[in-house]
């Protein structure tokens, strides 16, 4: 389970990005670096059933539930997308299912991500977030039906 | 028209002067992410010179009217300007008459016109249609549709690792069953210039008709449809400094006359009763509905611009840019150029080891450099090379050596960061 709340992590990310200023190259290179640091997903999970539809580059996402928290792993075939995913994983993986379902990911707008990724690729980011929330909702429903 | 290119220093006797040319292109004078725009996505679409933009504005401001039917002054003026473009295009590609110039909505539309209309009339079960392995999806899918509909077969000319058509294989594919050959003049992904003159000659020997997709050639190579003896030649306005939403289909008059209309509606008829409709003459038979008048008028100014620069000077300029770019890009660690045909135009497709083309595109954009990444609507070609896509820089008359230097420096920086 994450020691920090979703909003605490979001605020940390906003602060990190504020150091980069408005220089787009620095922002992109930083995202790339984040992508490079993300633990790669084992090839056996890079299957079509884990692919997120709506992303221009390939994104695989797996999610498991542990003690009412969602544990996620993800990967992409491009560094920049992997960097974006790493921010989502950092913010949401290990959080309570309910918190994920209710979360408002304001850091995306605050760090100017839509400008970085452009309108075409924003759809992909939205698809990733939607998929994560769907996982959380599905696990919550499953747990409730078992209890 | 207010813009006189003679007021701009755009060329010497033998060479283009990119700095002078650039002054005619408003869109080039902007910063992207704080950096001066470097536009290397010309194979996707070129930027537009001010005289083209002005022409569109003038039409809407001064003589907006529907064409061909009105008896009033504005309609006359609009019709004359519209038809002037057709005449310019006829001369631009040396067709024998204006009737052979069909104004469409783009190359894709032109190919669809031929595939549907020619296909309906001339393609039968068991016939062959030949295309090549380097075609754009718009010169693949329409033929697949026809083949499916008519029970015909699509045959593919393979290519070498350098990205050149294997001519012997093409000859082997030709037979009495071949009804049509449709190949690209210049590959949008590789830059390869295909030997279309030889392809046309060989195809005609078996009685097949030949369509040429000239989308990437029209702004660069001299085109003489009579000398080539092609049956159809298609290209788009927006890849040759003209507006979007306009395309050209050249077709030999005798074949066009045999072909049924592609779309029904106004303009393409001579008489309509509920029992029967008599169709209009060429070229109007294929131009149903109100066309894209303003943009067609704009296209005339684009062809004038190309004629003023001359294809000879354009080719010369782009040839040097290509050679320089290929040499400089070759110095980048892990970079591989896809498409090394002996005859190629100003397109450099490349991949860099361990760096996805998407990442290259986004990182270059952060530095103000616009290139294209991905499969470039040629997925079968990418499969042929066993790759997902490439990064592609494509050059035009306003590009400079300094811009190529900036591209190379940026790529080196990207590689350095990635390898860190």
Interface residues (C-beta under 8 A of the other chain):
Chain A: X22 X23 X24 X25 X27 X28 X29 X32 X33 X36 X56 X57 X77 X78 X79 X80 X81 X116 X117
Chain B: X33 X34 X355 X356 X358 X359 X362 X363 X366 X367 X388 X417 X418
